């Protein structure tokens, strides 16, 4: 991968992360915790929303890339 491509990816991800500053506090105010596999395997609406938004960002900005996540498709 070329240096310019890496810089573009870095800048894009940093901008996306900065956009979370407005979203996360509102999500935390309305936090809901559920379980996945058992009572010790917790997931919150914050986790789900951030993962969904990142998947959307990735699909729109870098369609040739894929998200590899522990809780993907669950």
mmJSON file of the N, C-alpha and C atoms, coordinates in Angstrom:
{"data_MODEL":{"atom_site":{
"group_PDB":["ATOM","ATOM","ATOM","ATOM","ATOM","ATOM","ATOM","ATOM","ATOM","ATOM","ATOM","ATOM","ATOM","ATOM","ATOM","ATOM","ATOM","ATOM","ATOM","ATOM","ATOM","ATOM","ATOM","ATOM","ATOM","ATOM","ATOM","ATOM","ATOM","ATOM","ATOM","ATOM","ATOM","ATOM","ATOM","ATOM","ATOM","ATOM","ATOM","ATOM","ATOM","ATOM","ATOM","ATOM","ATOM","ATOM","ATOM","ATOM","ATOM","ATOM","ATOM","ATOM","ATOM","ATOM","ATOM","ATOM","ATOM","ATOM","ATOM","ATOM","ATOM","ATOM","ATOM","ATOM","ATOM","ATOM","ATOM","ATOM","ATOM","ATOM","ATOM","ATOM","ATOM","ATOM","ATOM","ATOM","ATOM","ATOM","ATOM","ATOM","ATOM","ATOM","ATOM","ATOM","ATOM","ATOM","ATOM","ATOM","ATOM","ATOM","ATOM","ATOM","ATOM","ATOM","ATOM","ATOM","ATOM","ATOM","ATOM","ATOM","ATOM","ATOM","ATOM","ATOM","ATOM","ATOM","ATOM","ATOM","ATOM","ATOM","ATOM","ATOM","ATOM","ATOM","ATOM","ATOM","ATOM","ATOM","ATOM","ATOM","ATOM","ATOM","ATOM","ATOM","ATOM","ATOM","ATOM","ATOM","ATOM","ATOM","ATOM","ATOM","ATOM","ATOM","ATOM","ATOM","ATOM","ATOM","ATOM","ATOM","ATOM","ATOM","ATOM","ATOM","ATOM","ATOM","ATOM","ATOM","ATOM","ATOM","ATOM","ATOM","ATOM","ATOM","ATOM","ATOM","ATOM","ATOM","ATOM","ATOM","ATOM","ATOM","ATOM","ATOM","ATOM","ATOM","ATOM","ATOM","ATOM","ATOM","ATOM","ATOM","ATOM","ATOM","ATOM","ATOM","ATOM","ATOM","ATOM","ATOM","ATOM","ATOM","ATOM","ATOM","ATOM","ATOM","ATOM","ATOM","ATOM","ATOM","ATOM","ATOM","ATOM","ATOM","ATOM","ATOM","ATOM","ATOM","ATOM","ATOM","ATOM","ATOM","ATOM","ATOM","ATOM","ATOM","ATOM","ATOM","ATOM","ATOM","ATOM","ATOM","ATOM","ATOM","ATOM","ATOM","ATOM","ATOM","ATOM","ATOM","ATOM","ATOM"],
"id":[1,2,3,4,5,6,7,8,9,10,11,12,13,14,15,16,17,18,19,20,21,22,23,24,25,26,27,28,29,30,31,32,33,34,35,36,37,38,39,40,41,42,43,44,45,46,47,48,49,50,51,52,53,54,55,56,57,58,59,60,61,62,63,64,65,66,67,68,69,70,71,72,73,74,75,76,77,78,79,80,81,82,83,84,85,86,87,88,89,90,91,92,93,94,95,96,97,98,99,100,101,102,103,104,105,106,107,108,109,110,111,112,113,114,115,116,117,118,119,120,121,122,123,124,125,126,127,128,129,130,131,132,133,134,135,136,137,138,139,140,141,142,143,144,145,146,147,148,149,150,151,152,153,154,155,156,157,158,159,160,161,162,163,164,165,166,167,168,169,170,171,172,173,174,175,176,177,178,179,180,181,182,183,184,185,186,187,188,189,190,191,192,193,194,195,196,197,198,199,200,201,202,203,204,205,206,207,208,209,210,211,212,213,214,215,216,217,218,219,220,221,222],
"type_symbol":["N","C","C","N","C","C","N","C","C","N","C","C","N","C","C","N","C","C","N","C","C","N","C","C","N","C","C","N","C","C","N","C","C","N","C","C","N","C","C","N","C","C","N","C","C","N","C","C","N","C","C","N","C","C","N","C","C","N","C","C","N","C","C","N","C","C","N","C","C","N","C","C","N","C","C","N","C","C","N","C","C","N","C","C","N","C","C","N","C","C","N","C","C","N","C","C","N","C","C","N","C","C","N","C","C","N","C","C","N","C","C","N","C","C","N","C","C","N","C","C","N","C","C","N","C","C","N","C","C","N","C","C","N","C","C","N","C","C","N","C","C","N","C","C","N","C","C","N","C","C","N","C","C","N","C","C","N","C","C","N","C","C","N","C","C","N","C","C","N","C","C","N","C","C","N","C","C","N","C","C","N","C","C","N","C","C","N","C","C","N","C","C","N","C","C","N","C","C","N","C","C","N","C","C","N","C","C","N","C","C","N","C","C","N","C","C","N","C","C","N","C","C"],
"label_atom_id":["N","CA","C","N","CA","C","N","CA","C","N","CA","C","N","CA","C","N","CA","C","N","CA","C","N","CA","C","N","CA","C","N","CA","C","N","CA","C","N","CA","C","N","CA","C","N","CA","C","N","CA","C","N","CA","C","N","CA","C","N","CA","C","N","CA","C","N","CA","C","N","CA","C","N","CA","C","N","CA","C","N","CA","C","N","CA","C","N","CA","C","N","CA","C","N","CA","C","N","CA","C","N","CA","C","N","CA","C","N","CA","C","N","CA","C","N","CA","C","N","CA","C","N","CA","C","N","CA","C","N","CA","C","N","CA","C","N","CA","C","N","CA","C","N","CA","C","N","CA","C","N","CA","C","N","CA","C","N","CA","C","N","CA","C","N","CA","C","N","CA","C","N","CA","C","N","CA","C","N","CA","C","N","CA","C","N","CA","C","N","CA","C","N","CA","C","N","CA","C","N","CA","C","N","CA","C","N","CA","C","N","CA","C","N","CA","C","N","CA","C","N","CA","C","N","CA","C","N","CA","C","N","CA","C","N","CA","C","N","CA","C","N","CA","C","N","CA","C","N","CA","C","N","CA","C","N","CA","C"],
"label_alt_id":[null,null,null,null,null,null,null,null,null,null,null,null,null,null,null,null,null,null,null,null,null,null,null,null,null,null,null,null,null,null,null,null,null,null,null,null,null,null,null,null,null,null,null,null,null,null,null,null,null,null,null,null,null,null,null,null,null,null,null,null,null,null,null,null,null,null,null,null,null,null,null,null,null,null,null,null,null,null,null,null,null,null,null,null,null,null,null,null,null,null,null,null,null,null,null,null,null,null,null,null,null,null,null,null,null,null,null,null,null,null,null,null,null,null,null,null,null,null,null,null,null,null,null,null,null,null,null,null,null,null,null,null,null,null,null,null,null,null,null,null,null,null,null,null,null,null,null,null,null,null,null,null,null,null,null,null,null,null,null,null,null,null,null,null,null,null,null,null,null,null,null,null,null,null,null,null,null,null,null,null,null,null,null,null,null,null,null,null,null,null,null,null,null,null,null,null,null,null,null,null,null,null,null,null,null,null,null,null,null,null,null,null,null,null,null,null,null,null,null,null,null,null],
"label_comp_id":["UNK","UNK","UNK","UNK","UNK","UNK","UNK","UNK","UNK","UNK","UNK","UNK","UNK","UNK","UNK","UNK","UNK","UNK","UNK","UNK","UNK","UNK","UNK","UNK","UNK","UNK","UNK","UNK","UNK","UNK","UNK","UNK","UNK","UNK","UNK","UNK","UNK","UNK","UNK","UNK","UNK","UNK","UNK","UNK","UNK","UNK","UNK","UNK","UNK","UNK","UNK","UNK","UNK","UNK","UNK","UNK","UNK","UNK","UNK","UNK","UNK","UNK","UNK","UNK","UNK","UNK","UNK","UNK","UNK","UNK","UNK","UNK","UNK","UNK","UNK","UNK","UNK","UNK","UNK","UNK","UNK","UNK","UNK","UNK","UNK","UNK","UNK","UNK","UNK","UNK","UNK","UNK","UNK","UNK","UNK","UNK","UNK","UNK","UNK","UNK","UNK","UNK","UNK","UNK","UNK","UNK","UNK","UNK","UNK","UNK","UNK","UNK","UNK","UNK","UNK","UNK","UNK","UNK","UNK","UNK","UNK","UNK","UNK","UNK","UNK","UNK","UNK","UNK","UNK","UNK","UNK","UNK","UNK","UNK","UNK","UNK","UNK","UNK","UNK","UNK","UNK","UNK","UNK","UNK","UNK","UNK","UNK","UNK","UNK","UNK","UNK","UNK","UNK","UNK","UNK","UNK","UNK","UNK","UNK","UNK","UNK","UNK","UNK","UNK","UNK","UNK","UNK","UNK","UNK","UNK","UNK","UNK","UNK","UNK","UNK","UNK","UNK","UNK","UNK","UNK","UNK","UNK","UNK","UNK","UNK","UNK","UNK","UNK","UNK","UNK","UNK","UNK","UNK","UNK","UNK","UNK","UNK","UNK","UNK","UNK","UNK","UNK","UNK","UNK","UNK","UNK","UNK","UNK","UNK","UNK","UNK","UNK","UNK","UNK","UNK","UNK","UNK","UNK","UNK","UNK","UNK","UNK"],
"label_asym_id":["A","A","A","A","A","A","A","A","A","A","A","A","A","A","A","A","A","A","A","A","A","A","A","A","A","A","A","A","A","A","A","A","A","A","A","A","A","A","A","A","A","A","A","A","A","A","A","A","A","A","A","A","A","A","A","A","A","A","A","A","A","A","A","A","A","A","A","A","A","A","A","A","A","A","A","A","A","A","A","A","A","A","A","A","A","A","A","A","A","A","A","A","A","A","A","A","A","A","A","A","A","A","A","A","A","A","A","A","A","A","A","A","A","A","A","A","A","A","A","A","A","A","A","A","A","A","A","A","A","A","A","A","A","A","A","A","A","A","A","A","A","A","A","A","A","A","A","A","A","A","A","A","A","A","A","A","A","A","A","A","A","A","A","A","A","A","A","A","A","A","A","A","A","A","A","A","A","A","A","A","A","A","A","A","A","A","A","A","A","A","A","A","A","A","A","A","A","A","A","A","A","A","A","A","A","A","A","A","A","A","A","A","A","A","A","A","A","A","A","A","A","A"],
"label_entity_id":["1","1","1","1","1","1","1","1","1","1","1","1","1","1","1","1","1","1","1","1","1","1","1","1","1","1","1","1","1","1","1","1","1","1","1","1","1","1","1","1","1","1","1","1","1","1","1","1","1","1","1","1","1","1","1","1","1","1","1","1","1","1","1","1","1","1","1","1","1","1","1","1","1","1","1","1","1","1","1","1","1","1","1","1","1","1","1","1","1","1","1","1","1","1","1","1","1","1","1","1","1","1","1","1","1","1","1","1","1","1","1","1","1","1","1","1","1","1","1","1","1","1","1","1","1","1","1","1","1","1","1","1","1","1","1","1","1","1","1","1","1","1","1","1","1","1","1","1","1","1","1","1","1","1","1","1","1","1","1","1","1","1","1","1","1","1","1","1","1","1","1","1","1","1","1","1","1","1","1","1","1","1","1","1","1","1","1","1","1","1","1","1","1","1","1","1","1","1","1","1","1","1","1","1","1","1","1","1","1","1","1","1","1","1","1","1","1","1","1","1","1","1"],
"label_seq_id":[1,1,1,2,2,2,3,3,3,4,4,4,5,5,5,6,6,6,7,7,7,8,8,8,9,9,9,10,10,10,11,11,11,12,12,12,13,13,13,14,14,14,15,15,15,16,16,16,17,17,17,18,18,18,19,19,19,20,20,20,21,21,21,22,22,22,23,23,23,24,24,24,25,25,25,26,26,26,27,27,27,28,28,28,29,29,29,30,30,30,31,31,31,32,32,32,33,33,33,34,34,34,35,35,35,36,36,36,37,37,37,38,38,38,39,39,39,40,40,40,41,41,41,42,42,42,43,43,43,44,44,44,45,45,45,46,46,46,47,47,47,48,48,48,49,49,49,50,50,50,51,51,51,52,52,52,53,53,53,54,54,54,55,55,55,56,56,56,57,57,57,58,58,58,59,59,59,60,60,60,61,61,61,62,62,62,63,63,63,64,64,64,65,65,65,66,66,66,67,67,67,68,68,68,69,69,69,70,70,70,71,71,71,72,72,72,73,73,73,74,74,74],
"pdbx_PDB_ins_code":[null,null,null,null,null,null,null,null,null,null,null,null,null,null,null,null,null,null,null,null,null,null,null,null,null,null,null,null,null,null,null,null,null,null,null,null,null,null,null,null,null,null,null,null,null,null,null,null,null,null,null,null,null,null,null,null,null,null,null,null,null,null,null,null,null,null,null,null,null,null,null,null,null,null,null,null,null,null,null,null,null,null,null,null,null,null,null,null,null,null,null,null,null,null,null,null,null,null,null,null,null,null,null,null,null,null,null,null,null,null,null,null,null,null,null,null,null,null,null,null,null,null,null,null,null,null,null,null,null,null,null,null,null,null,null,null,null,null,null,null,null,null,null,null,null,null,null,null,null,null,null,null,null,null,null,null,null,null,null,null,null,null,null,null,null,null,null,null,null,null,null,null,null,null,null,null,null,null,null,null,null,null,null,null,null,null,null,null,null,null,null,null,null,null,null,null,null,null,null,null,null,null,null,null,null,null,null,null,null,null,null,null,null,null,null,null,null,null,null,null,null,null],
"Cartn_x":[0.845,0.0,0.896,0.534,1.303,1.136,2.153,2.131,0.928,0.605,-0.527,-1.841,-1.981,-3.182,-3.299,-2.184,-2.189,-2.542,-2.024,-2.339,-3.821,-4.382,-5.808,-6.653,-6.293,-7.021,-6.929,-5.734,-5.529,-6.361,-6.314,-7.081,-8.582,-9.05,-10.476,-10.956,-10.189,-10.574,-10.515,-9.51,-9.424,-10.631,-11.045,-12.22,-13.473,-13.599,-14.762,-14.764,-13.62,-13.527,-13.892,-13.461,-13.793,-15.295,-15.974,-17.428,-18.165,-17.52,-18.147,-18.287,-17.529,-17.612,-19.022,-19.781,-21.152,-22.152,-21.808,-22.74,-22.679,-21.484,-21.308,-21.985,-21.862,-22.534,-24.044,-24.685,-26.13,-26.449,-25.615,-25.831,-25.649,-24.654,-24.395,-25.548,-26.137,-27.284,-28.448,-28.553,-29.654,-29.122,-28.065,-27.407,-28.327,-28.297,-29.031,-28.031,-27.976,-27.049,-27.836,-27.386,-27.994,-26.882,-27.287,-26.302,-26.348,-25.223,-25.168,-25.301,-24.232,-24.219,-24.589,-24.159,-24.473,-24.468,-24.756,-24.898,-23.589,-22.474,-21.181,-20.716,-21.442,-21.098,-21.997,-21.593,-22.431,-22.159,-23.211,-23.105,-24.078,-23.664,-24.519,-24.988,-26.007,-26.457,-25.334,-24.444,-23.299,-22.403,-22.084,-21.272,-21.895,-23.181,-23.873,-23.928,-24.265,-24.387,-23.055,-22.005,-20.685,-20.229,-20.442,-20.044,-20.841,-22.153,-22.972,-22.528,-22.246,-21.809,-20.434,-19.552,-18.237,-18.362,-19.229,-19.452,-19.98,-20.896,-21.432,-20.328,-19.527,-18.397,-17.443,-17.126,-16.195,-16.753,-18.014,-18.653,-18.685,-18.995,-19.089,-17.722,-16.766,-15.479,-14.439,-14.459,-13.476,-14.203,-14.955,-15.77,-14.962,-13.677,-12.844,-12.321,-12.58,-12.134,-13.279,-12.937,-13.939,-13.688,-14.774,-14.691,-14.527,-13.527,-13.317,-13.558,-14.643,-15.013,-15.501,-15.257,-15.649,-17.152,-17.921,-19.369,-20.076,-19.352,-19.963,-21.021,-22.139,-23.27,-23.936,-23.853,-24.517,-25.502],
"Cartn_y":[-1.171,0.0,1.242,2.205,3.438,4.326,5.131,6.036,6.979,7.484,8.399,7.718,6.452,5.692,5.532,5.221,5.059,6.366,7.463,8.774,9.082,8.776,8.998,8.16,6.901,6.028,6.58,6.956,7.495,8.757,9.675,10.918,10.648,9.729,9.401,8.788,7.855,7.199,8.186,9.033,10.051,10.99,11.394,12.267,11.545,10.265,9.493,9.371,9.078,8.975,10.291,11.402,12.714,12.958,12.419,12.598,11.886,10.925,10.188,11.03,12.106,12.982,13.497,13.658,14.147,13.021,11.82,10.693,9.924,9.632,8.752,9.271,10.545,10.993,10.751,10.98,10.741,9.255,8.41,6.967,6.499,7.04,6.65,7.076,8.237,8.698,7.719,6.992,6.038,4.611,4.302,3.004,1.862,0.827,-0.406,-1.543,-2.418,-3.546,-4.837,-5.674,-6.988,-8.034,-9.289,-10.372,-11.028,-11.643,-12.364,-13.859,-14.472,-15.925,-16.345,-15.56,-15.871,-14.571,-14.652,-13.431,-12.672,-13.272,-12.599,-11.992,-12.266,-11.785,-10.592,-9.421,-8.229,-7.424,-6.785,-5.865,-4.716,-3.513,-2.346,-1.786,-0.932,-0.235,0.637,1.098,1.895,1.026,-0.182,-1.12,-1.354,-1.692,-2.031,-0.848,0.318,1.503,1.896,1.901,2.276,1.279,0.005,-0.997,-0.823,-0.587,-0.382,0.855,1.929,3.169,2.997,2.244,2.019,1.154,0.152,-0.689,0.157,1.066,1.951,2.853,3.445,4.283,3.492,2.291,1.451,1.108,0.73,0.368,1.547,2.727,3.911,4.465,4.447,5.094,4.144,2.915,1.912,0.607,0.577,-0.607,-1.887,-1.754,-2.947,-3.505,-2.813,-3.262,-3.961,-4.781,-5.494,-5.268,-5.334,-5.2,-6.584,-6.726,-7.959,-7.614,-8.143,-7.792,-9.023,-9.034,-10.162,-10.387,-9.338,-9.48,-9.305,-9.321,-9.075,-10.117,-9.626,-10.47,-11.168,-10.583,-11.182,-10.209],
"Cartn_z":[0.0,0.0,0.0,-0.798,-0.928,0.302,0.56,1.706,1.643,0.46,0.304,0.676,0.308,0.651,2.165,2.806,4.26,4.961,4.453,5.037,4.863,3.689,3.453,4.407,4.576,5.502,6.919,7.334,8.675,8.891,7.949,8.07,8.113,7.283,7.235,8.545,9.071,10.325,11.486,11.506,12.565,12.528,11.342,11.21,11.68,11.322,11.765,13.291,13.875,15.335,16.008,15.441,16.01,15.98,14.979,14.889,16.021,16.653,17.753,19.016,19.108,20.281,20.504,19.434,19.544,19.79,19.416,19.456,20.77,21.236,22.398,23.665,24.019,25.249,25.23,24.097,23.998,24.135,23.547,23.665,25.106,25.773,27.162,28.066,27.781,28.57,28.51,27.406,27.227,27.118,27.855,27.745,28.17,27.35,27.618,27.475,28.472,28.444,28.282,27.357,27.154,27.173,27.124,27.075,25.705,25.323,24.051,24.315,24.748,24.928,26.343,27.322,28.713,29.508,30.789,31.587,31.785,31.435,31.557,30.229,29.166,27.823,27.496,27.983,27.894,26.63,26.147,25.019,25.279,24.913,25.129,23.791,23.878,22.678,22.114,22.98,22.527,21.638,22.104,21.313,19.938,19.946,18.702,17.742,18.266,17.414,16.804,17.62,17.107,16.043,16.279,15.289,14.0,14.109,12.911,12.137,12.857,12.197,11.552,12.216,11.617,10.37,10.423,9.245,8.088,8.373,7.342,6.778,7.663,7.245,6.36,6.781,6.033,4.653,4.6,3.334,2.371,2.897,2.046,1.644,2.556,2.318,1.733,2.194,1.759,1.415,0.326,0.016,-0.183,-0.464,-0.657,0.666,1.766,3.088,3.812,4.795,5.582,7.056,7.824,9.272,9.885,10.713,11.463,12.918,13.486,14.856,15.599,16.887,17.728,17.678,17.735,17.79,16.465,15.376,14.067,13.748,13.196,12.786,13.955,15.122,16.281,16.843],
"occupancy":[1.0,1.0,1.0,1.0,1.0,1.0,1.0,1.0,1.0,1.0,1.0,1.0,1.0,1.0,1.0,1.0,1.0,1.0,1.0,1.0,1.0,1.0,1.0,1.0,1.0,1.0,1.0,1.0,1.0,1.0,1.0,1.0,1.0,1.0,1.0,1.0,1.0,1.0,1.0,1.0,1.0,1.0,1.0,1.0,1.0,1.0,1.0,1.0,1.0,1.0,1.0,1.0,1.0,1.0,1.0,1.0,1.0,1.0,1.0,1.0,1.0,1.0,1.0,1.0,1.0,1.0,1.0,1.0,1.0,1.0,1.0,1.0,1.0,1.0,1.0,1.0,1.0,1.0,1.0,1.0,1.0,1.0,1.0,1.0,1.0,1.0,1.0,1.0,1.0,1.0,1.0,1.0,1.0,1.0,1.0,1.0,1.0,1.0,1.0,1.0,1.0,1.0,1.0,1.0,1.0,1.0,1.0,1.0,1.0,1.0,1.0,1.0,1.0,1.0,1.0,1.0,1.0,1.0,1.0,1.0,1.0,1.0,1.0,1.0,1.0,1.0,1.0,1.0,1.0,1.0,1.0,1.0,1.0,1.0,1.0,1.0,1.0,1.0,1.0,1.0,1.0,1.0,1.0,1.0,1.0,1.0,1.0,1.0,1.0,1.0,1.0,1.0,1.0,1.0,1.0,1.0,1.0,1.0,1.0,1.0,1.0,1.0,1.0,1.0,1.0,1.0,1.0,1.0,1.0,1.0,1.0,1.0,1.0,1.0,1.0,1.0,1.0,1.0,1.0,1.0,1.0,1.0,1.0,1.0,1.0,1.0,1.0,1.0,1.0,1.0,1.0,1.0,1.0,1.0,1.0,1.0,1.0,1.0,1.0,1.0,1.0,1.0,1.0,1.0,1.0,1.0,1.0,1.0,1.0,1.0,1.0,1.0,1.0,1.0,1.0,1.0,1.0,1.0,1.0,1.0,1.0,1.0],
"B_iso_or_equiv":[0.0,0.0,0.0,0.0,0.0,0.0,0.0,0.0,0.0,0.0,0.0,0.0,0.0,0.0,0.0,0.0,0.0,0.0,0.0,0.0,0.0,0.0,0.0,0.0,0.0,0.0,0.0,0.0,0.0,0.0,0.0,0.0,0.0,0.0,0.0,0.0,0.0,0.0,0.0,0.0,0.0,0.0,0.0,0.0,0.0,0.0,0.0,0.0,0.0,0.0,0.0,0.0,0.0,0.0,0.0,0.0,0.0,0.0,0.0,0.0,0.0,0.0,0.0,0.0,0.0,0.0,0.0,0.0,0.0,0.0,0.0,0.0,0.0,0.0,0.0,0.0,0.0,0.0,0.0,0.0,0.0,0.0,0.0,0.0,0.0,0.0,0.0,0.0,0.0,0.0,0.0,0.0,0.0,0.0,0.0,0.0,0.0,0.0,0.0,0.0,0.0,0.0,0.0,0.0,0.0,0.0,0.0,0.0,0.0,0.0,0.0,0.0,0.0,0.0,0.0,0.0,0.0,0.0,0.0,0.0,0.0,0.0,0.0,0.0,0.0,0.0,0.0,0.0,0.0,0.0,0.0,0.0,0.0,0.0,0.0,0.0,0.0,0.0,0.0,0.0,0.0,0.0,0.0,0.0,0.0,0.0,0.0,0.0,0.0,0.0,0.0,0.0,0.0,0.0,0.0,0.0,0.0,0.0,0.0,0.0,0.0,0.0,0.0,0.0,0.0,0.0,0.0,0.0,0.0,0.0,0.0,0.0,0.0,0.0,0.0,0.0,0.0,0.0,0.0,0.0,0.0,0.0,0.0,0.0,0.0,0.0,0.0,0.0,0.0,0.0,0.0,0.0,0.0,0.0,0.0,0.0,0.0,0.0,0.0,0.0,0.0,0.0,0.0,0.0,0.0,0.0,0.0,0.0,0.0,0.0,0.0,0.0,0.0,0.0,0.0,0.0,0.0,0.0,0.0,0.0,0.0,0.0],
"pdbx_formal_charge":[null,null,null,null,null,null,null,null,null,null,null,null,null,null,null,null,null,null,null,null,null,null,null,null,null,null,null,null,null,null,null,null,null,null,null,null,null,null,null,null,null,null,null,null,null,null,null,null,null,null,null,null,null,null,null,null,null,null,null,null,null,null,null,null,null,null,null,null,null,null,null,null,null,null,null,null,null,null,null,null,null,null,null,null,null,null,null,null,null,null,null,null,null,null,null,null,null,null,null,null,null,null,null,null,null,null,null,null,null,null,null,null,null,null,null,null,null,null,null,null,null,null,null,null,null,null,null,null,null,null,null,null,null,null,null,null,null,null,null,null,null,null,null,null,null,null,null,null,null,null,null,null,null,null,null,null,null,null,null,null,null,null,null,null,null,null,null,null,null,null,null,null,null,null,null,null,null,null,null,null,null,null,null,null,null,null,null,null,null,null,null,null,null,null,null,null,null,null,null,null,null,null,null,null,null,null,null,null,null,null,null,null,null,null,null,null,null,null,null,null,null,null],
"auth_seq_id":[1,1,1,2,2,2,3,3,3,4,4,4,5,5,5,6,6,6,7,7,7,8,8,8,9,9,9,10,10,10,11,11,11,12,12,12,13,13,13,14,14,14,15,15,15,16,16,16,17,17,17,18,18,18,19,19,19,20,20,20,21,21,21,22,22,22,23,23,23,24,24,24,25,25,25,26,26,26,27,27,27,28,28,28,29,29,29,30,30,30,31,31,31,32,32,32,33,33,33,34,34,34,35,35,35,36,36,36,37,37,37,38,38,38,39,39,39,40,40,40,41,41,41,42,42,42,43,43,43,44,44,44,45,45,45,46,46,46,47,47,47,48,48,48,49,49,49,50,50,50,51,51,51,52,52,52,53,53,53,54,54,54,55,55,55,56,56,56,57,57,57,58,58,58,59,59,59,60,60,60,61,61,61,62,62,62,63,63,63,64,64,64,65,65,65,66,66,66,67,67,67,68,68,68,69,69,69,70,70,70,71,71,71,72,72,72,73,73,73,74,74,74],
"auth_comp_id":["UNK","UNK","UNK","UNK","UNK","UNK","UNK","UNK","UNK","UNK","UNK","UNK","UNK","UNK","UNK","UNK","UNK","UNK","UNK","UNK","UNK","UNK","UNK","UNK","UNK","UNK","UNK","UNK","UNK","UNK","UNK","UNK","UNK","UNK","UNK","UNK","UNK","UNK","UNK","UNK","UNK","UNK","UNK","UNK","UNK","UNK","UNK","UNK","UNK","UNK","UNK","UNK","UNK","UNK","UNK","UNK","UNK","UNK","UNK","UNK","UNK","UNK","UNK","UNK","UNK","UNK","UNK","UNK","UNK","UNK","UNK","UNK","UNK","UNK","UNK","UNK","UNK","UNK","UNK","UNK","UNK","UNK","UNK","UNK","UNK","UNK","UNK","UNK","UNK","UNK","UNK","UNK","UNK","UNK","UNK","UNK","UNK","UNK","UNK","UNK","UNK","UNK","UNK","UNK","UNK","UNK","UNK","UNK","UNK","UNK","UNK","UNK","UNK","UNK","UNK","UNK","UNK","UNK","UNK","UNK","UNK","UNK","UNK","UNK","UNK","UNK","UNK","UNK","UNK","UNK","UNK","UNK","UNK","UNK","UNK","UNK","UNK","UNK","UNK","UNK","UNK","UNK","UNK","UNK","UNK","UNK","UNK","UNK","UNK","UNK","UNK","UNK","UNK","UNK","UNK","UNK","UNK","UNK","UNK","UNK","UNK","UNK","UNK","UNK","UNK","UNK","UNK","UNK","UNK","UNK","UNK","UNK","UNK","UNK","UNK","UNK","UNK","UNK","UNK","UNK","UNK","UNK","UNK","UNK","UNK","UNK","UNK","UNK","UNK","UNK","UNK","UNK","UNK","UNK","UNK","UNK","UNK","UNK","UNK","UNK","UNK","UNK","UNK","UNK","UNK","UNK","UNK","UNK","UNK","UNK","UNK","UNK","UNK","UNK","UNK","UNK","UNK","UNK","UNK","UNK","UNK","UNK"],
"auth_asym_id":["A","A","A","A","A","A","A","A","A","A","A","A","A","A","A","A","A","A","A","A","A","A","A","A","A","A","A","A","A","A","A","A","A","A","A","A","A","A","A","A","A","A","A","A","A","A","A","A","A","A","A","A","A","A","A","A","A","A","A","A","A","A","A","A","A","A","A","A","A","A","A","A","A","A","A","A","A","A","A","A","A","A","A","A","A","A","A","A","A","A","A","A","A","A","A","A","A","A","A","A","A","A","A","A","A","A","A","A","A","A","A","A","A","A","A","A","A","A","A","A","A","A","A","A","A","A","A","A","A","A","A","A","A","A","A","A","A","A","A","A","A","A","A","A","A","A","A","A","A","A","A","A","A","A","A","A","A","A","A","A","A","A","A","A","A","A","A","A","A","A","A","A","A","A","A","A","A","A","A","A","A","A","A","A","A","A","A","A","A","A","A","A","A","A","A","A","A","A","A","A","A","A","A","A","A","A","A","A","A","A","A","A","A","A","A","A","A","A","A","A","A","A"],
"auth_atom_id":["N","CA","C","N","CA","C","N","CA","C","N","CA","C","N","CA","C","N","CA","C","N","CA","C","N","CA","C","N","CA","C","N","CA","C","N","CA","C","N","CA","C","N","CA","C","N","CA","C","N","CA","C","N","CA","C","N","CA","C","N","CA","C","N","CA","C","N","CA","C","N","CA","C","N","CA","C","N","CA","C","N","CA","C","N","CA","C","N","CA","C","N","CA","C","N","CA","C","N","CA","C","N","CA","C","N","CA","C","N","CA","C","N","CA","C","N","CA","C","N","CA","C","N","CA","C","N","CA","C","N","CA","C","N","CA","C","N","CA","C","N","CA","C","N","CA","C","N","CA","C","N","CA","C","N","CA","C","N","CA","C","N","CA","C","N","CA","C","N","CA","C","N","CA","C","N","CA","C","N","CA","C","N","CA","C","N","CA","C","N","CA","C","N","CA","C","N","CA","C","N","CA","C","N","CA","C","N","CA","C","N","CA","C","N","CA","C","N","CA","C","N","CA","C","N","CA","C","N","CA","C","N","CA","C","N","CA","C","N","CA","C","N","CA","C","N","CA","C","N","CA","C","N","CA","C","N","CA","C"],
"pdbx_PDB_model_num":[1,1,1,1,1,1,1,1,1,1,1,1,1,1,1,1,1,1,1,1,1,1,1,1,1,1,1,1,1,1,1,1,1,1,1,1,1,1,1,1,1,1,1,1,1,1,1,1,1,1,1,1,1,1,1,1,1,1,1,1,1,1,1,1,1,1,1,1,1,1,1,1,1,1,1,1,1,1,1,1,1,1,1,1,1,1,1,1,1,1,1,1,1,1,1,1,1,1,1,1,1,1,1,1,1,1,1,1,1,1,1,1,1,1,1,1,1,1,1,1,1,1,1,1,1,1,1,1,1,1,1,1,1,1,1,1,1,1,1,1,1,1,1,1,1,1,1,1,1,1,1,1,1,1,1,1,1,1,1,1,1,1,1,1,1,1,1,1,1,1,1,1,1,1,1,1,1,1,1,1,1,1,1,1,1,1,1,1,1,1,1,1,1,1,1,1,1,1,1,1,1,1,1,1,1,1,1,1,1,1,1,1,1,1,1,1,1,1,1,1,1,1]
}}}
